Amino acid sequence: MANLSKLSKAKIAQLVGAKHHEPVRTPFYYAPPFLDEVRKSLEARLSSSGGRPTVSEWEIVRKTRFSKRTWTYLQGLAKQWSRAGVSVSPSQVAARIVEQACQGMK
């Protein structure tokens, strides 16, 4: 089997017998640069006055249900994004993703 990471668009088209090809648009929220942007944005907004760091402009608190798979993913991101002295929670990651996604839809 061919090493897929080294295939060109032309080679893939030849292998699958495509007569023409069109680009596939990837939604912004699937792209790794989007998560980098979310992380940087969250880090810049987090502040603490002695308790858990939070984002001051977040005024509404709601409980939201997540699948176990999604919550595990958010936990992983939160762990990666936490650094010495600043703890990022999975809920904060989710909230910032929603904020970024809503801003991108305007």
N, C-alpha and C positions, 0 to 999 in steps of 0.2 A: 504494500500500500504506500502511496506517495506521502511525503512529509507535507501536510497541508499548510503549514506556516510558511513554506517557501514557494507556494504556487502563485503565479501571476493571475490576473483577471483573465487574460487571454488563454492561459493553460487550463484554467477552470472551465471556461466556456467550451474549449475543445473537448475536455474530458466528459462533460455532461451533454455535449451535442447541441449547445445553444447557437441559434442563428443570430441573435442579437441579445444585448443585455442592457439593463437599466439600473441605476444606482438605487440602493435600498436605504431609505432614510431611517436613522436610528433616533428614537425619541430622546430628547436631551437628558431625561432623568435616568437613562440607562448608561450613559457615557461616563467613564471614570473621571474625566475632567469636571463633570458636574459635582461628583462627590468631593473632589478636592476643593472646589469653590464653596460648597456647603461647609466643609470642615473649617476652612479659613474664615468664613463669615461668622460661624458660631464662635470660634476662638476669639475673634475680634469683639464680639458682643457680650461674652460672658463676663460677669462681674460678681463680686461677693462682698457683703458687709458683715462677714463672720460666719454665715451659714453656707448652705449649698450654693455654688455659683449659679446664677440665672441670667436671663436676658431681661433688662429693665422694661423694654417696651411690650413684653408679653404680659398682658393684664388678665386674660381669661384662662381659667383652668378647667379642663374637661377630662373625664375619663374616657379612654378610647380602647377598644378591644383590638388585639392583634393575634394573628395565627402564631403558633409556636415557632414556626419556621422564620417568619418575619421578625419576631421578637429576638430570636437567637442571632439573626443577621444584625439587627440594631445593637444588640449587646456587643457583638464583635467590633462594630464600628466605634461604639462608645469606648471600648477598651483601647483600641488603637489610637483614638483621638485624645484620650486622657493623658496628661503629662504631670510631672511633679508639681504638686500644689493645686492643680486644677483637675477636678473630676467631672467628666462629661457623662450624663446619663443617657440610656437608650431613648427615653422620652424626649430629651432635648434634641437628640439627633433627628428623631421623627418629626418634631415640631419645626426644626429648621428646614428639613427637606420639604415639608408642606409649604412653608413660607416661600422658599425659593421657587417651587413649582408654581405657586399662585402668582408670584411676581412675573414669572416667565410667560404666563398666559395673557397678561394684560396687553 
